[in-house]
Structure formats: structure tokens, C-alpha cells
């Protein structure tokens, strides 16, 4: 019996000696289990979301760098263009049109052909009026682009025959400014009704 009591005392002594260590180990085990079951999925989700955000931002940055490089190339190419050529291009498709200047240019082309300009009406796309109901009048000018404005010219020209009309159209096509013939009508009385369209940058 003494032997059994000695064994029990020895066991109690071991339990007392390693009890604190056992509690610590158990606590660590429970913490590890909680991390694996509860916190680890959340951590993985946050890490994955962060990685996706970083990847998206890197793609956006790469696209912006590509765009910037293209703009720099465009600026470099533009700076190498002869200023005289730039002025010619701007005269073909200017930022805006002066109606008086446009009338003078068209009149000069017509009178140089020996014809008489009897009537002219120049209408800019921004000149369309709004009726009392608040609606715009029926649109007669073509829509090309939001960045391009349109000017319509309605001309009446007298003392014009068929051959003269052909020469006039050729002269208009060769003009430095871009003039598009929208409609042409030659009457028996040697009078021509001519509708022209030209454009400008808005």
C-alpha cells in the first residue's frame, strides 16, 4: 500500500510541476485552432483582395504609361512639322470661320470665272433658331463629328453655262479651303443654284 501511495504522490507531483506548462500548451493549441478556423480565411481574403487591387493598379499604370508615350510621340512628331505646313492645314480646316472672309473667298472664285454672284446665304450650324415650342428647326446641315462644326453656303450665280459650271466646280475643288458641293442646279436662264458645305474645328 505504501508503494501505491508513493506512485500516487509521484503522479501528483508531476501534475503539479507541469500543470502550468500544460495550460500554456492547451491555450496555444486553442489559439492556433481559432486562427486556422476563423482568422486565416479572413486574412487570406484580405491578402487576395489586396493582390487584385495591386494588379489592377499596375495594369492602369501601364495603360497610362502607354498613353503618355503615345502623346509624347505625337508631340514630338508635331514639333517636327514645318510651321508653314501647319498654317496651311489650319487654313483648310480652321478653328472657326469668319463669315465675311468666307464670303470674300467664294466671291473671288466666282468672279474670277467671269460669273456674277447674285445671292448668297451663309449658315453656321450654331445659327439654328429655336421655335416657340422650344424645339429646334428641322436640321439641314449634316452631322460629321462632335468636334467638327458645319457651315452651309447657298449661292445663286448668273451668266453660267454648262462648260462654265464645270470649270467653276473644278476651281472650288482646287481651292485651299475644304468646300464640298452638296447640291447644284442649272436652270435654262443660265442661272445656277449651288449649295456648298465646309467645316471647322469646334
JOZI-V616189 format. One line per field, one symbol per residue. ss: DSSP state (H for helix, E for strand, L for the rest). A space follows every 10 residues. Layout:
ss: ???
//
This chain:
ss: LHHHHHHHHH HHHHHHHHHH HHHHHHHHHH HHHHHHHHHH HHHHHHHHHH HHHHHHHHHH HHHHHHHHHH HHHHHHHHHL LLHHHHHHHH HHLLLLLLHH HHHHHHHHHH HHLLLEEEEE EEEEHHHLLE LLLLLELLLL LLLLLLLEEE EEEEEEEELL LHHHHHHHHH HHHHLLLLLE EEEEEELLLL LEEEEEEEEE EL
//
